[in-house]
Amino acid sequence: MLRQITEAAQAGRCEDVESMASAVATLERFLRRSGAVLTLDQDADCPCCDPRQAMDTRHRIARAVPIAGRREVQAIMGPLAERHRARTLHDPSRPQDSPWWWRRIADR
């Protein structure tokens, strides 16, 4: 998977392996916060702290790598994405054509 991400990044199709690692770390940090339901905090204005940006990175990388790599990305990020969905609430005011992770409540 790392080789596939590197090749896709070098071809300009997605972010690099470091960005993938950063996305994983961002989601893990967000999900470690206490509380039954999570909302974004003021630090979410920073792309490295926003779980929605991390999910965007995951999505771009998964779409850029071959199917075997996509499965590996999903195996790593899928459980984090599901925990994110389970611990955040739907925001009906968000555009319905946005990815689901952008339609979650963000407390600003």
C-alpha positions as semicolon CSV with decimal commas, in nm:
position;residue;x (nm);y (nm);z (nm)
1;M;0,000;0,000;0,000
2;L;0,276;0,249;0,086
3;R;0,437;0,198;-0,254
4;Q;0,101;0,248;-0,425
5;I;0,034;0,569;-0,233
6;T;0,385;0,694;-0,314
7;E;0,340;0,620;-0,684
8;A;-0,003;0,788;-0,690
9;A;0,137;1,092;-0,507
10;Q;0,432;1,117;-0,746
11;A;0,184;1,107;-1,036
12;G;-0,007;1,395;-0,871
13;R;-0,324;1,194;-0,805
14;C;-0,327;1,228;-0,426
15;E;-0,137;1,323;-0,115
16;D;0,170;1,132;0,003
17;V;0,224;0,869;0,272
18;E;0,300;1,137;0,532
19;S;-0,039;1,294;0,463
20;M;-0,205;0,956;0,510
21;A;-0,026;0,911;0,843
22;S;-0,128;1,262;0,945
23;A;-0,491;1,190;0,852
24;V;-0,490;0,876;1,066
25;A;-0,335;1,068;1,357
26;T;-0,590;1,350;1,323
27;L;-0,883;1,109;1,333
28;E;-0,737;0,916;1,625
29;R;-0,674;1,238;1,819
30;F;-1,028;1,360;1,750
31;L;-1,180;1,027;1,856
32;R;-0,979;1,016;2,181
33;R;-1,162;1,321;2,305
34;S;-1,407;1,256;2,586
35;G;-1,782;1,277;2,551
36;A;-2,048;1,067;2,392
37;V;-2,093;1,310;2,101
38;L;-1,802;1,500;1,954
39;T;-1,804;1,840;1,786
40;L;-1,521;2,029;1,625
41;D;-1,332;2,278;1,833
42;Q;-1,167;2,604;1,735
43;D;-0,852;2,417;1,624
44;A;-1,054;2,263;1,341
45;D;-0,976;2,573;1,133
46;C;-0,630;2,421;1,100
47;P;-0,634;2,147;0,830
48;C;-0,406;1,927;1,039
49;C;-0,663;1,930;1,323
50;D;-0,987;1,896;1,127
51;P;-1,119;1,538;1,106
52;R;-1,318;1,633;0,795
53;Q;-0,996;1,729;0,617
54;A;-0,847;1,397;0,731
55;M;-1,144;1,213;0,581
56;D;-1,098;1,408;0,256
57;T;-0,734;1,294;0,246
58;R;-0,836;0,934;0,305
59;H;-1,095;0,954;0,030
60;R;-0,854;1,104;-0,227
61;I;-0,587;0,846;-0,149
62;A;-0,831;0,554;-0,163
63;R;-0,956;0,671;-0,504
64;A;-0,602;0,717;-0,638
65;V;-0,454;0,376;-0,558
66;P;-0,531;0,039;-0,722
67;I;-0,808;-0,172;-0,571
68;A;-0,577;-0,376;-0,346
69;G;-0,437;-0,056;-0,197
70;R;-0,788;0,083;-0,162
71;R;-0,883;-0,217;0,050
72;E;-0,581;-0,158;0,274
73;V;-0,663;0,211;0,313
74;Q;-1,021;0,113;0,399
75;A;-0,898;-0,146;0,651
76;I;-0,702;0,126;0,832
77;M;-0,938;0,419;0,798
78;G;-1,276;0,244;0,782
79;P;-1,303;0,172;1,155
80;L;-1,197;0,530;1,234
81;A;-1,455;0,666;0,991
82;E;-1,728;0,454;1,146
83;R;-1,634;0,569;1,497
84;H;-1,639;0,928;1,366
85;R;-1,988;0,877;1,224
86;A;-2,110;0,712;1,545
87;R;-1,977;0,988;1,772
88;T;-2,090;1,291;1,572
89;L;-2,438;1,410;1,480
90;H;-2,594;1,478;1,141
91;D;-2,624;1,845;1,048
92;P;-2,934;1,889;0,830
93;S;-2,826;2,242;0,731
94;R;-2,526;2,113;0,534
95;P;-2,559;2,058;0,157
96;Q;-2,682;1,704;0,094
97;D;-2,440;1,659;-0,196
98;S;-2,143;1,695;0,041
99;P;-1,961;1,383;0,165
100;W;-2,119;1,247;0,484
101;W;-1,829;1,363;0,703
102;W;-1,891;1,725;0,598
103;R;-2,259;1,687;0,698
104;R;-2,174;1,636;1,065
105;I;-2,227;1,905;1,328
106;A;-1,936;2,142;1,369
107;D;-1,962;2,360;1,680
108;R;-1,802;2,695;1,592
